[in-house]
Amino acid sequence: MVATIFSFSACGGAIDPALAEEEEQTRRWVADIEQYRAHVLQWHPRFAYRRIADWYENIEIRQAFEESINELTANAANLSDFEIQVELQRSTAILRDNHFFFTAFAGYNAALRVLRYPLVFGWFADGVYLYQAHRDFEHALNKRVVAVNGVSIDDVFRDFSLFWSVENIYDARYQFTTHLNAVKVLQSLGITGDDEHTTYTLMGSNNEEVSITVTESNRWERLYTTLRWLPPANVTDNRAEGNLPLFRQNFRANLWHEFVEDYGILYISIRGWVPDVQNVFRRAVENTFNENDVRAVIVDARSNPGGDANQFNDLFNMFAQRLLPESFFYFVNEGSNSGSLGAALFLENIGAVIVGQPLAQNANFYWFGNNISRAFLYYSRLEVFPPPTFFSSQTFFGRESGDGIFRPHVLIDYTIDDWVNNRDPLFDYVIGRITN
C-alpha cells in the first residue's frame, strides 16, 4: 500500500505536491548555499588569514562575495539546478583565485572542462585565433575570432572573466582561449543554448569574414588531467611545411630535454612540475650537460599549470654556477601558473634571464598545502575546496610588483605568423644573444 500525504494551506486548501517538492528543493539549495558561504569565509586565506584579511582589497572582495550569495539565496526559487551552480561559480570567481573553483575536481566543473567542440583556439599578439580544428573546419584556420553566436569576442571575454576563476588579465586571456571550445562554459555564459548550436565568426588577414557552425553532432570529449588538454588525432592545422619548434613538440611529455648541437643549447621542457621519480630526469639532464659543450641552458615552462618546482632547485643552481653570465634562460607565458611562478622567483634570484609573456599567477596567491579545507555540501554533495595556504613572493623572495603581476625581464609576443611559419621568437632571442 502506498501512503499519500496531503499538505493544507492556512485557508484550508490542499497544496499541490509538485509545488511542495519545489519548495523543499529550494530550501535545500538555500541551506547548501549558506553552508558554501560559511565554509569559504572560514577557510579561504583572503578572509581567514589575519595578516591579510583586513587588506582593503580583501574587505572589498568579501563584501562583493557576500552580496552575490545574498542575491543567490533570494533568487534560488527562480533558478534551475544548473543555473544555481553557474551562480556559485560566479561567486567563486569574485575571489580572483585560479586555484579555487566550485566543485573543482568533479561534477559541474568537470562538465565545464570535458565537453568540447573540435576547435583549438589561442591568444596571439593581436587577438584570439583558431589555429587547430577538425578537418571539416580547416578553411577557417589561422583566422581571428570576432564573434560567437553574434556576441562580440570582447563581450564574451568580459563575461568569461567574471565567471572563470582567474588571477589577472593574462590568466584570463589564456583560460579564455582554452575554454572557448567548451560547450558547458558557453552555455553557462548564455552564449550557447541547450541545442549546442554555436557559430564562430572569424576574420582573415584580408578582412574576409568566415563563419563556422558547430553542433552537438560535432562534439567530442577529451579527458582532462591536471596538466593539460590533449587534442585528439583528427585535429589538423594549416601551417607552413617543416618541423614545429621545440616548444610545440612532444606535447604529451611532461619532462623532456634535447641538446641543440648547432648552437650549443641545452633545451629543457617542463610542461608540468610533476614528481621526478628517483630523480631519473634530473640525472639524465646532468649527464647531457656534462657530456656536451653547452653554451646556454633554456628551461621552458610555457603553459605549465604548476606543481612542485623545488625538486629541481639543485639542478638549477648547478647551471647558474657553471654557465657564463647571461647564458641561463627561463621561458614563461600567460599559461605559466603556480609552481611556475615559484620557479621564476628562484631562477631570477640565481641570475637566470626570464623571457616571454607576463605570468598568469599573481605574486601573491593561494594553494593547496593539504586537504583540511575540503568539504561537501550537505544536500547536493557538491564539493567546496578553497585553498587554505597563502604564498607571498615578497615574504619568500623579497620581490613585489606594483600590480601583483610577474613580468619577464624580456617581453616577447607570440604572433599567428610565428605559429604558421614554425617560429619560436623566444628561442630565436636566445640564439641571437649567444651568437652575437
VMD Tcl script that draws the C-alpha trace (Angstrom):
set ca {
  {0.00 0.00 0.00}
  {1.30 3.44 -0.93}
  {0.55 6.23 1.52}
  {-0.26 9.68 0.10}
  {0.33 12.67 2.32}
  {-1.52 15.92 1.63}
  {-0.48 19.28 2.98}
  {-3.03 22.01 3.64}
  {-2.65 25.74 3.37}
  {-3.79 28.17 6.07}
  {-7.04 28.71 4.21}
  {-7.81 25.00 4.24}
  {-6.93 24.09 0.64}
  {-4.66 21.22 -0.39}
  {-1.17 22.17 -1.54}
  {-0.01 20.90 -4.90}
  {2.56 18.11 -4.19}
  {4.69 19.39 -7.09}
  {4.77 22.85 -5.51}
  {5.70 21.38 -2.14}
  {8.56 19.47 -3.79}
  {9.80 22.66 -5.47}
  {9.74 24.50 -2.15}
  {11.68 21.69 -0.49}
  {14.24 21.73 -3.29}
  {14.67 25.48 -2.85}
  {15.05 25.07 0.92}
  {17.79 22.51 0.37}
  {19.63 24.70 -2.11}
  {19.47 27.69 0.23}
  {20.90 25.55 3.03}
  {23.74 24.37 0.75}
  {24.44 27.90 -0.44}
  {24.68 29.12 3.15}
  {26.98 26.21 4.00}
  {29.11 27.16 1.00}
  {29.31 30.77 2.18}
  {30.31 29.79 5.71}
  {32.93 27.32 4.54}
  {34.60 29.78 2.16}
  {34.69 32.51 4.79}
  {36.13 30.06 7.31}
  {38.90 28.65 5.13}
  {39.95 30.93 2.28}
  {43.03 32.97 3.34}
  {41.55 36.17 1.91}
  {39.09 36.05 4.80}
  {40.62 33.63 7.33}
  {44.28 34.65 7.39}
  {44.52 37.50 9.88}
  {47.54 39.16 8.30}
  {45.75 39.81 5.02}
  {42.02 39.71 5.88}
  {41.98 43.44 6.64}
  {43.69 44.44 3.42}
  {41.40 46.88 1.60}
  {41.23 44.60 -1.45}
  {40.11 41.64 0.65}
  {37.49 43.68 2.51}
  {36.04 44.73 -0.87}
  {36.14 41.15 -2.16}
  {34.38 39.85 0.94}
  {31.62 42.42 0.53}
  {31.14 41.51 -3.14}
  {31.18 37.78 -2.30}
  {28.59 38.19 0.46}
  {26.35 40.28 -1.80}
  {26.49 37.64 -4.53}
  {25.46 34.93 -2.04}
  {22.64 37.07 -0.65}
  {21.32 37.66 -4.16}
  {21.57 33.97 -4.99}
  {19.65 32.81 -1.91}
  {16.95 35.41 -2.58}
  {16.56 34.21 -6.17}
  {17.15 30.46 -5.72}
  {13.46 29.57 -6.19}
  {13.57 31.00 -9.72}
  {16.68 29.14 -10.86}
  {17.32 25.63 -12.14}
  {19.93 23.39 -10.55}
  {22.32 24.22 -13.39}
  {21.73 27.96 -13.04}
  {22.41 27.82 -9.29}
  {25.74 26.08 -9.94}
  {26.59 28.72 -12.55}
  {25.96 31.45 -9.98}
  {28.01 29.64 -7.34}
  {30.90 29.55 -9.79}
  {30.42 33.29 -10.44}
  {30.63 33.93 -6.70}
  {33.80 31.85 -6.54}
  {35.30 33.90 -9.38}
  {34.91 37.06 -7.28}
  {37.84 35.85 -5.15}
  {40.18 36.04 -8.18}
  {41.94 32.83 -7.21}
  {42.82 30.41 -10.00}
  {43.25 27.54 -7.53}
  {39.62 27.81 -6.41}
  {36.65 26.57 -8.42}
  {33.20 25.49 -7.40}
  {33.30 21.66 -7.48}
  {36.88 21.88 -8.71}
  {37.53 18.20 -9.41}
  {34.12 16.71 -10.15}
  {30.51 17.38 -11.04}
  {29.63 20.71 -12.60}
  {33.22 21.89 -13.09}
  {34.27 18.60 -14.68}
  {31.47 19.03 -17.22}
  {32.76 22.53 -17.98}
  {36.13 21.07 -18.89}
  {35.26 17.82 -20.66}
  {32.58 18.54 -23.29}
  {34.34 20.17 -26.23}
  {33.96 21.21 -29.84}
  {36.78 20.04 -32.18}
  {38.34 23.52 -32.31}
  {41.56 24.77 -30.67}
  {41.97 28.49 -30.01}
  {44.91 30.56 -28.84}
  {45.54 34.15 -27.75}
  {48.19 35.56 -30.03}
  {49.71 39.05 -30.08}
  {46.68 40.73 -31.68}
  {43.77 38.59 -30.53}
  {42.09 35.19 -30.48}
  {42.78 32.82 -33.36}
  {41.57 29.38 -34.41}
  {44.83 27.52 -35.07}
  {43.80 23.84 -34.97}
  {40.47 22.27 -35.90}
  {38.67 19.21 -37.19}
  {39.19 18.84 -40.93}
  {35.62 19.96 -41.57}
  {36.61 23.46 -40.40}
  {40.05 23.62 -41.99}
  {39.05 26.63 -44.14}
  {38.75 28.80 -41.00}
  {42.21 28.07 -39.62}
  {44.60 30.89 -38.66}
  {41.82 33.46 -38.73}
  {40.97 35.83 -35.90}
  {37.73 35.25 -33.95}
  {35.49 38.32 -33.83}
  {32.18 36.95 -32.50}
  {30.47 33.89 -31.03}
  {26.76 33.45 -31.80}
  {26.65 37.12 -32.78}
  {28.20 38.32 -29.50}
  {31.46 40.22 -29.98}
  {34.55 38.40 -28.78}
  {35.33 41.30 -26.43}
  {31.96 40.91 -24.72}
  {32.33 37.14 -24.48}
  {35.77 37.63 -22.92}
  {34.40 40.14 -20.41}
  {31.65 37.74 -19.34}
  {34.10 34.85 -19.09}
  {36.43 36.90 -16.88}
  {33.57 37.34 -14.40}
  {32.71 33.64 -14.48}
  {36.02 31.74 -14.51}
  {38.37 31.87 -11.53}
  {41.30 33.92 -12.82}
  {44.14 35.87 -11.19}
  {44.76 38.63 -13.71}
  {44.22 39.73 -17.31}
  {46.89 37.34 -18.62}
  {45.44 34.37 -16.79}
  {42.01 35.33 -18.15}
  {43.28 35.51 -21.73}
  {44.91 32.08 -21.57}
  {41.97 30.40 -19.83}
  {39.51 32.06 -22.19}
  {41.04 30.61 -25.31}
  {41.49 27.24 -23.60}
  {37.74 27.11 -22.88}
  {36.30 28.88 -25.92}
  {35.52 25.42 -27.32}
  {33.90 24.18 -24.08}
  {30.17 23.59 -24.54}
  {29.13 23.95 -20.88}
  {31.20 27.09 -20.43}
  {29.43 28.72 -23.39}
  {26.09 27.57 -22.00}
  {26.96 28.97 -18.57}
  {27.70 32.33 -20.18}
  {24.38 32.26 -22.03}
  {26.17 32.25 -25.41}
  {25.07 28.77 -26.46}
  {21.66 27.22 -25.80}
  {20.73 23.67 -24.88}
  {20.83 22.74 -28.56}
  {24.63 23.23 -28.54}
  {24.39 25.28 -31.73}
  {27.37 27.64 -31.86}
  {28.54 29.88 -34.69}
  {32.03 31.37 -34.61}
  {32.67 34.37 -36.85}
  {36.29 34.86 -37.91}
  {38.24 37.46 -39.89}
  {41.09 36.72 -42.29}
  {44.19 38.81 -42.94}
  {42.47 40.49 -45.89}
  {39.37 41.28 -43.81}
  {37.42 38.42 -45.37}
  {34.79 37.09 -42.98}
  {34.24 33.38 -42.40}
  {31.63 31.70 -40.20}
  {31.64 28.12 -38.97}
  {28.81 26.44 -37.10}
  {29.30 23.52 -34.75}
  {26.55 21.49 -33.12}
  {26.14 18.56 -30.77}
  {26.94 16.23 -33.67}
  {30.39 17.87 -33.94}
  {31.12 17.43 -30.28}
  {33.89 15.27 -28.92}
  {35.15 14.75 -25.42}
  {38.67 14.97 -24.14}
  {39.94 13.54 -20.90}
  {41.14 16.25 -18.57}
  {44.24 15.93 -16.44}
  {45.60 18.49 -14.03}
  {48.35 19.15 -16.54}
  {46.82 19.85 -19.93}
  {44.22 19.13 -22.56}
  {45.24 16.52 -25.09}
  {43.77 17.16 -28.56}
  {42.60 14.09 -30.49}
  {44.24 12.77 -33.63}
  {41.63 14.17 -36.03}
  {42.56 17.78 -35.31}
  {44.63 19.39 -38.06}
  {46.34 22.71 -38.72}
  {47.26 24.85 -41.73}
  {50.84 25.98 -41.26}
  {53.96 26.06 -43.42}
  {55.85 22.88 -44.15}
  {58.59 21.97 -41.73}
  {59.07 20.90 -38.15}
  {57.34 22.56 -35.27}
  {59.65 24.48 -32.92}
  {60.81 22.57 -29.87}
  {58.21 24.02 -27.51}
  {55.46 22.62 -29.75}
  {56.95 19.12 -29.87}
  {56.50 16.09 -27.58}
  {53.34 17.64 -26.22}
  {52.36 14.54 -24.28}
  {55.59 14.51 -22.28}
  {55.79 16.45 -19.02}
  {59.58 16.35 -18.76}
  {61.98 16.09 -21.66}
  {65.21 17.66 -22.91}
  {67.34 17.95 -26.03}
  {70.82 19.24 -26.79}
  {70.75 21.51 -29.88}
  {74.30 20.94 -31.08}
  {74.29 23.64 -33.79}
  {74.03 26.35 -31.12}
  {75.25 24.55 -28.00}
  {71.86 24.99 -26.31}
  {70.56 22.53 -23.73}
  {66.78 22.84 -24.04}
  {64.67 21.54 -21.11}
  {60.89 21.37 -21.44}
  {58.86 21.20 -18.22}
  {55.15 21.19 -19.05}
  {54.17 20.16 -15.54}
  {56.13 20.27 -12.30}
  {55.38 16.58 -11.77}
  {57.38 14.38 -9.38}
  {60.71 13.32 -10.87}
  {60.60 9.78 -9.52}
  {64.02 8.82 -8.14}
  {65.48 11.90 -9.91}
  {65.68 10.00 -13.21}
  {65.02 13.09 -15.32}
  {67.43 15.28 -13.33}
  {70.27 12.80 -13.69}
  {69.66 12.48 -17.45}
  {69.82 16.27 -17.84}
  {73.00 16.47 -15.75}
  {74.63 13.78 -17.92}
  {73.71 15.66 -21.10}
  {75.11 18.87 -19.63}
  {78.37 17.21 -18.60}
  {78.89 15.33 -21.90}
  {78.44 18.30 -24.25}
  {79.84 21.76 -24.86}
  {76.85 23.67 -23.51}
  {76.84 27.41 -24.24}
  {73.36 28.13 -22.87}
  {70.53 26.42 -21.00}
  {66.82 27.05 -21.56}
  {64.20 25.89 -19.06}
  {60.85 26.19 -20.83}
  {57.76 26.35 -18.59}
  {55.33 27.87 -21.06}
  {51.74 26.72 -20.43}
  {52.91 24.87 -17.31}
  {49.96 24.79 -14.87}
  {52.05 24.27 -11.75}
  {53.21 21.76 -9.19}
  {56.37 21.46 -7.08}
  {59.30 23.18 -8.78}
  {61.56 22.99 -5.72}
  {62.69 19.47 -6.63}
  {64.78 21.00 -9.46}
  {66.47 23.73 -7.44}
  {69.74 21.78 -7.11}
  {69.84 21.30 -10.87}
  {69.14 24.98 -11.50}
  {71.84 26.00 -9.03}
  {74.34 23.81 -10.87}
  {73.53 25.56 -14.16}
  {73.87 29.00 -12.58}
  {77.28 28.12 -11.11}
  {78.78 26.56 -14.24}
  {77.38 28.71 -17.06}
  {78.78 32.04 -18.18}
  {76.71 35.07 -17.10}
  {73.60 35.74 -19.20}
  {73.58 32.15 -20.54}
  {70.75 30.72 -18.44}
  {67.18 31.39 -19.61}
  {63.69 30.63 -18.30}
  {60.71 30.81 -20.70}
  {57.19 31.61 -19.45}
  {53.89 32.75 -20.89}
  {50.29 33.54 -19.94}
  {49.68 29.86 -19.20}
  {52.50 29.54 -16.64}
  {50.92 29.03 -13.23}
  {51.56 28.29 -9.57}
  {54.89 26.42 -9.28}
  {56.00 28.14 -12.49}
  {55.95 31.44 -10.61}
  {57.90 29.92 -7.73}
  {60.49 28.70 -10.23}
  {60.63 32.15 -11.86}
  {61.31 33.79 -8.50}
  {64.01 31.25 -7.62}
  {65.67 31.41 -11.04}
  {65.62 35.20 -11.04}
  {67.42 35.18 -7.69}
  {70.23 32.96 -9.04}
  {70.72 35.03 -12.18}
  {68.58 33.46 -14.91}
  {67.09 35.70 -17.61}
  {63.28 35.41 -17.66}
  {61.84 35.63 -21.21}
  {58.31 35.59 -22.60}
  {54.93 36.98 -21.55}
  {53.61 38.06 -18.13}
  {52.64 35.14 -15.91}
  {49.10 34.04 -15.15}
  {49.97 33.54 -11.49}
  {49.95 36.63 -9.29}
  {52.86 37.43 -6.98}
  {50.54 36.68 -4.03}
  {48.43 33.56 -4.46}
  {46.70 30.69 -2.66}
  {47.47 26.99 -2.93}
  {46.65 23.55 -1.57}
  {49.07 22.66 1.20}
  {46.70 19.90 2.39}
  {43.11 18.64 2.24}
  {41.84 20.11 5.52}
  {39.66 22.71 3.78}
  {37.79 20.20 1.59}
  {34.07 19.69 2.28}
  {30.85 18.60 0.56}
  {27.56 20.44 0.62}
  {25.02 18.61 2.77}
  {22.17 18.06 0.31}
  {23.70 18.28 -3.17}
  {27.01 16.64 -2.10}
  {28.83 19.09 -4.34}
  {32.43 19.82 -3.43}
  {33.77 23.07 -2.00}
  {37.54 23.14 -1.66}
  {39.12 26.56 -1.06}
  {42.93 26.53 -0.95}
  {43.92 27.15 2.69}
  {47.50 28.37 2.18}
  {48.82 31.85 1.32}
  {52.01 32.41 -0.71}
  {53.72 35.80 -0.86}
  {56.64 36.43 -3.23}
  {57.55 39.40 -1.06}
  {57.85 37.20 2.03}
  {59.69 34.30 0.40}
  {61.76 36.04 -2.28}
  {61.69 39.75 -1.45}
  {60.10 40.55 -4.82}
  {56.92 42.56 -5.25}
  {55.45 44.22 -8.33}
  {53.08 47.16 -8.08}
  {50.10 45.39 -9.63}
  {50.98 41.89 -8.42}
  {51.90 40.61 -11.90}
  {55.27 38.98 -12.57}
  {56.67 40.32 -15.85}
  {59.70 38.74 -17.51}
  {62.94 40.65 -17.97}
  {62.48 40.35 -21.73}
  {58.93 40.64 -23.10}
  {58.36 38.90 -26.43}
  {54.98 38.45 -28.14}
  {53.93 35.31 -29.98}
  {52.12 36.03 -33.25}
  {49.93 34.00 -35.56}
  {52.68 34.35 -38.19}
  {55.12 32.73 -35.76}
  {52.74 29.78 -35.47}
  {52.12 29.48 -39.22}
  {55.83 29.66 -40.06}
  {57.05 27.36 -37.26}
  {58.98 30.06 -35.43}
  {59.72 30.40 -31.75}
  {60.68 34.06 -31.14}
  {61.88 33.25 -27.61}
  {64.29 30.58 -28.85}
  {65.42 32.93 -31.63}
  {66.14 35.57 -28.99}
  {68.48 33.20 -27.14}
  {70.28 32.28 -30.38}
  {70.82 35.98 -31.01}
  {72.15 36.53 -27.50}
  {74.74 33.75 -27.60}
  {75.89 34.20 -31.21}
  {76.43 37.97 -31.21}
}
mol new
graphics top color blue
foreach p $ca { graphics top sphere $p radius 0.5 }
foreach p [lrange $ca 0 end-1] q [lrange $ca 1 end] { graphics top cylinder $p $q radius 0.2 }
display resetview
